[in-house]
Amino acid sequence: MDWGTATSPIYHAHATGISLHVWVDETRPRNQGAHLTAWEMAGAGIPHALIVDNAGGHLMQHGQVDMVIVGTDRTTARGDVCNKIGTYLKALAAKDNGVPFYVALPSPTIDWTVSDGVAEIPIEERSGDEVSFVQGRMPDGSVGSVRISPEATPAANPAFDVTPAANITGIITEKGVITPPFEETIGRLM
């Protein structure tokens, strides 16, 4: 199957007949959720709805989220994960509301040379234009950009954040689900 790592558990659940509904974060500022994840869910016939990034905590407070699954760009030997900006806030909201928070990743992407993700993983700062402008389909079908902030307002754009292992319920890999303590269980992947 040509399934992305983070969405693979969703496709597997859907394929086995598990009833589910996916809240798709827009994933600002580049809107990968709105462009790609929503398109994939629609194409697979998986019930879903697009939400603004900051709606996740609200939905969790009101019992509308049973679990959170995110991907990761980099995972440390102790289980910290570096992913798109906003992942850490989702983990905090999940923990506060008793919602399980899982990270899906292929086991070869674990970086065995890094232990403390917050201290050791440099965070890329991307162009502020990604925040100041939004891209979308224009009425004529073309893709265009629209400025959403005053020209005199600078924008900061950290592209990733690190979620410490203490905020993660489990790590889903092709070899199974790893649960805390991650430092002990991650080593068993090899």
C-alpha positions in Angstrom: 0.0 0.0 0.0 1.1 3.6 -0.7 0.0 5.0 2.7 1.8 7.8 4.5 3.3 6.7 7.8 1.2 9.1 10.0 -2.1 8.1 8.3 -1.3 4.4 7.9 -3.1 3.5 11.2 -6.2 5.4 10.0 -6.2 3.5 6.6 -5.8 0.2 8.4 -8.6 0.9 10.8 -10.9 2.0 8.0 -10.0 -1.1 5.9 -10.9 -3.4 8.8 -14.3 -1.7 9.2 -13.6 0.3 12.4 -16.0 3.3 12.5 -14.0 6.5 12.6 -14.0 10.2 11.9 -10.9 12.1 11.3 -10.5 15.8 12.4 -7.9 17.1 9.8 -5.9 20.0 11.0 -5.2 22.6 8.4 -1.5 22.5 9.3 -0.7 26.2 9.0 1.3 27.9 7.6 1.8 25.6 4.6 -1.6 23.9 4.9 -0.5 20.4 4.2 -3.6 19.1 6.1 -6.0 21.1 4.1 -4.3 20.3 0.8 -3.0 16.8 1.2 -4.5 15.0 4.2 -8.0 16.1 3.4 -7.6 15.1 -0.2 -6.3 11.6 0.9 -9.1 11.1 3.4 -11.7 12.1 0.7 -10.1 9.8 -1.9 -10.2 6.8 0.6 -13.8 7.5 1.6 -12.8 8.1 5.2 -15.2 10.4 7.1 -13.4 13.6 8.0 -13.7 17.3 8.5 -11.1 20.1 8.1 -10.5 22.2 11.2 -8.3 25.2 12.1 -5.2 24.1 13.9 -6.3 25.6 17.2 -9.6 23.7 17.4 -8.1 20.5 18.5 -8.0 21.4 22.2 -11.6 22.5 22.1 -12.7 19.3 20.5 -10.8 17.3 23.1 -12.4 19.2 26.0 -15.9 18.3 24.6 -15.2 14.6 24.2 -15.1 14.6 20.4 -11.6 13.1 20.1 -10.8 9.5 21.1 -7.1 9.6 20.2 -4.5 11.8 18.4 -2.2 10.4 15.8 0.6 12.5 14.4 3.7 11.8 12.3 7.3 12.8 13.0 10.2 14.1 11.1 12.8 13.0 13.7 12.6 10.9 16.8 15.2 10.7 19.5 16.6 7.6 21.2 14.4 8.4 24.3 11.2 9.0 22.4 11.1 12.8 21.9 9.5 13.6 18.6 10.1 16.6 16.3 7.2 17.3 14.0 5.3 20.2 12.4 4.8 23.2 14.5 1.8 22.8 16.8 2.3 19.1 17.6 3.6 19.9 21.1 0.4 21.9 21.8 -1.8 19.0 20.6 0.1 16.7 22.9 -0.4 19.0 25.9 -4.1 19.4 25.1 -4.4 15.6 24.8 -2.6 15.0 28.1 -4.8 17.6 29.9 -8.0 16.0 28.6 -7.0 12.3 29.0 -6.8 11.7 25.3 -4.2 9.1 24.1 -1.5 10.7 22.0 0.3 8.5 19.5 3.1 9.1 17.0 3.4 7.0 13.9 6.8 6.5 12.3 9.0 4.0 10.4 11.5 2.6 12.9 14.6 3.4 10.7 13.8 7.2 11.2 14.8 7.0 14.9 18.0 9.1 15.4 20.0 7.1 17.9 22.6 9.9 18.2 20.1 12.3 19.8 18.7 11.9 23.3 17.2 15.2 24.3 15.1 16.6 21.4 14.4 20.0 23.0 18.0 20.7 23.6 19.6 18.9 20.6 17.3 19.3 17.6 17.7 22.6 15.8 14.4 24.1 14.7 14.2 25.4 11.1 13.0 29.0 10.8 11.3 29.4 7.5 10.3 32.5 5.5 7.8 34.8 7.2 6.0 35.0 3.9 4.5 31.5 4.6 2.7 33.1 7.6 1.9 36.5 6.0 0.4 35.0 2.9 -2.0 32.1 2.3 -2.2 30.1 -0.9 -5.3 28.8 -2.4 -7.4 28.1 -5.4 -8.8 31.3 -7.0 -12.3 31.5 -8.5 -10.8 30.8 -12.0 -9.1 27.6 -10.8 -5.6 29.0 -10.7 -3.5 28.9 -7.5 -2.7 32.3 -6.0 -1.4 34.0 -2.8 -3.2 36.5 -0.7 -1.6 38.6 2.0 -3.4 38.3 5.4 -1.3 40.6 7.6 -0.2 44.3 7.4 2.9 44.8 5.2 4.7 46.5 8.2 4.1 43.4 10.4 7.1 40.9 10.5 6.3 37.2 10.9 8.2 34.5 12.7 7.9 31.0 11.3 9.4 28.1 13.3 8.6 25.1 11.2 8.8 22.4 13.8 8.5 21.8 17.5 9.6 19.0 19.9 7.2 17.0 21.9 8.9 15.4 24.9 8.4 11.6 25.3 6.6 12.2 28.7 3.6 13.6 26.6 3.4 10.5 24.3 1.1 7.5 25.0 2.7 5.3 22.4 4.8 5.1 19.2 3.4 3.2 16.3 5.9 1.5 14.0 5.8 -1.2 11.4 7.1 -3.5 14.1 4.3 -2.7 16.5 3.3 -0.2 19.2 6.0 0.9 21.7 4.8 2.2 25.1 6.7 4.0 27.8 9.3 3.8 29.1 10.5 4.5 25.6 14.2 4.4 26.4 13.8 0.8 27.2 11.4 -0.2 24.5 12.8 1.7 21.5 16.0 -0.2 21.8 14.1 -3.5 21.2 13.3 -2.3 17.6 16.8 -3.0 16.5 
